[in-house]
Amino acid sequence: MEQIIQTIAIFALPVIFAITLHEAAHAYVAKYFGDLTAYSQGRVSLNPMVHIDPVGTILIPTVLAIIYVSTGSGFLFGYAKPVPINYSNLKKPKRDMAWVALAGPGANFIMAFAWLLLATLLQVLHVQEEFFMKMASAGVTTNLVMFAFNLFPIPPLDGGRILFSLLPHKLAYQFAQIEPYGFFIVMGLVMMHVLQFWMEPVMLIANILLSLCMYPFNLLLGAF
């Protein structure tokens, strides 16, 4: 029981911010490209409370964390309240859809970088508290998982919307027909452990990019 509580405490902030700021990024970019739907509902905000879904942001990740600690297997999954977007309000709906979709994973990549930078600072400052190091590590992992998962090219995931935006019109609208079944397709791939063949290489590439981004900071911090 103690291990379960510790795991939940370590992952709580990383998971909440990873999920909610992902949605806030969608809302902000949608506003930038002309759709004020989410903005009018207060969703262009860094306050997690306006994005939290009690079931998707708290209950499901908590249950999955308990299952993982208890069995040593499972996967991390969660969601916030979906950001309402009226794509017809965008300046160029088909093109701008890609930027709105990419904003969520982009926010996760930036957060992964921020948690990695925090971990590096803790090491440089010789902070001995193991809890904070584990939280920083959880922050990197959680955001990289969300980054890779959401880029999977099946609607309604962000990757599916990006692919829709890039396809020629006729193919794009044919591709969009699978959206009502997309969630079930993705969950099926997760349970069959097929999605890992997408997740692992994407997370590897993201880790390489993070290392490149951290390089100048490592040089700077190494001088102290």
PyMOL commands that set and color helices and strands:
alter all, ss='L'
color gray80, all
select helices_A, chain A and resi 2-32+37-40+48-50+54-71+87-89+93-124+130-150+158-166+169-191+196-222
alter helices_A, ss='H'
color red, helices_A
deselect
rebuild
show_as cartoon
